[in-house]
Amino acid sequence: MITKMNEIIYKGLTFKGIPSILGLIITFSGLLLLIFSEHLFFSIAIAVIGLIAFIAIQGVIIDYDKHKIKPYVDLILFKAGLWKDLNQYNQIILKFLNESQTINVSTVRRIFTTKTFDIYLQNEKGKKIILKEFMFYENAKNFLEKYAEKLDKEKLNTYEIEKQNIEVQKHNSIRK
């Protein structure tokens, strides 16, 4: 029997989610202990542990033989996460996200916009596992094609659907 083994998809440093928030809190706590406590070694150890959690690498492991998937957080060679049944997920989806945040400082108002293309698996109940995030559409589209075939899942490119809907709306508004 030929085995496909495991495949790891790295998301990299995301600075998102619970591990990063906890890491920031733990790091800050360690630094406060360092300043206000006499326990130098303990304070530094806590700050370092928090820093490790803050910069934790996230990703997904796919076990093709057992049809399992594990979203994980890598905390220095230990990949924390739970295995899930890959067969429970029926679609692989490409979704465009356009998030903006406004920062006001004195008289300066700055708007930061983040545009990403997320690829995720989704089951019939709407539960998602994010596989990867891309900055460029072509890379996301290629990843979608590749993994829809590898995982034998129905693919859905919501970005293309949204673009087509916008074109139809433009066409209809011109005809009026």
N, C-alpha and C positions, 0 to 999 in steps of 0.2 A: 504494500500500500504506500502510495506517495503522500507525504505530508507537506502541507503548505507552511506549517509552523506559525509563529506569531509575527505580527507586524506592528511596529510602533509608529504612531503618527504624533509628532511633536507639535504642540501649539506654541511652545517657547515661553518666555517670560510674559505673563499677561497683566500682572498687577491688578487682577480682578478677583472678585469672589471672596469667600470666607477665609481661605488661607492667607491672602494678602492683608486683609483687614485685621485678622488676629495677629499676624506677624508684626504689623505696625504697632498695635496695642502692646504686645509683649516687648518689642524693642523699646518703645517709649517708657514702659514700666521699668525695664532694666536700666535705662539711662537715669531715670528718677532715683532708683535705688543706688546707682553709682554716685549720684550727687549727694543724696541725703542719708546714706547708710554707711556703715563701716565695713560691710561685707563685700570687699573688692572683687574676689573671685566669683562669688555667687551673682553679683550684679552684672559682671561682664558675661558670664555664662548665659544668663537670661537674655541679655541684649543680643548676643550672637544667635541664640536659638530663635529669637523673634526675627532677626534679619534673614535667617535661613528660610523661615516660613514665609516672610514677605516676598522674597525673590524666588519662591518655589516655581519650578517648571511644571506646566500642565501638559497633558497629552491624552492619548487613547491607545490602548493595546487591543489588537484584534487577534483572537485565536481562531483561525479558520477551521482547524480540526474539530474543536469542541463547539463551534458556533457560539462563541462568547465574546463579549466586548467589555473593556474595563476603562472607564474614564479615571484618570489618576492625577495626583499631585506628587511630584518627585521631591522628596525631602532628603537630599544627599543619599543617593543610591537606594532609598526605600520608596517604592511607589505605592502610596496610600490610595485605595479606591476599592470599589466592589464590582465583582463580575456580574454581568447581566446577560440574559439570553438574547443573542443576536437575532434569532428568529422572531422575536416579539416586535421587531421594527420592520415596517414594510416599505418605507419610503426614504430616499435620500434627497434632501432639498437644498437648493441654493437660494439664499435670501439676501437681498440688498438692505443694508442698514445705513441710515443717514442720521447721525446724532449730532446735535449742536448744544453747546453750553455757553452761556453768557457770563462774563466776569466783569464786574464793575469795580474799578479802583479809582478813587477820587473822581476826576473828570473824564477819565479814559474808560471807554466801554469796548470790550474786546469779545468777539464771538469766535469760538473754536468749533470747527466742524470735523467730525470723524466719519469717513465713508468706508465701510467694509462690506465684504461679501462673505457671509457665513455659510458653511456647509454643515448640515446636521442630519442625523437619522431621526425619524419620528415614527411613533406607532399610532395605531388607530385612536388611542385615547388622548393624543396630543403630547405625550411625553417625548422629550428631546434629549439627544446626546450630541453635543457639538463636536465635530470632527476636526475642523480647521477653520481659520479665519484668513481671508485674503484682502489685500489692498487693491488688486487689479482683477477686473472681470475675467479676462482670458485665462488667468491662472486658476481662478475658481471654477470656471466652466470646464477646463481640462480635468481638474480634480473630480468634479461631479461625474463626468463621463467615465473616467477610469474606475472610480469606486462604485458606481452604479453597476458596472459590469462585474467587478471583482466580488462584490457583496451580493450580486444578483437581486438588486432592489429596484423598485420603480423609482424613476428620477422625476423631479419636479423643479423646473427653473422658474421661480417666481419673478425674477428680474426680467426675463423675456416676456412673461405674461403682462407685467406692469408696463413695460415699454410699448407693447402692442395696444394695451388699453388706452394709454396716453395718445398714441397715434390715431386711434379711432375717435377719441374725444376731440382732438384737433380737427380731424377731417369733418366730423359732424358739426362743430361750431363754425367752420368755414362755410358749409353748405347752408346754414341758416341765414 
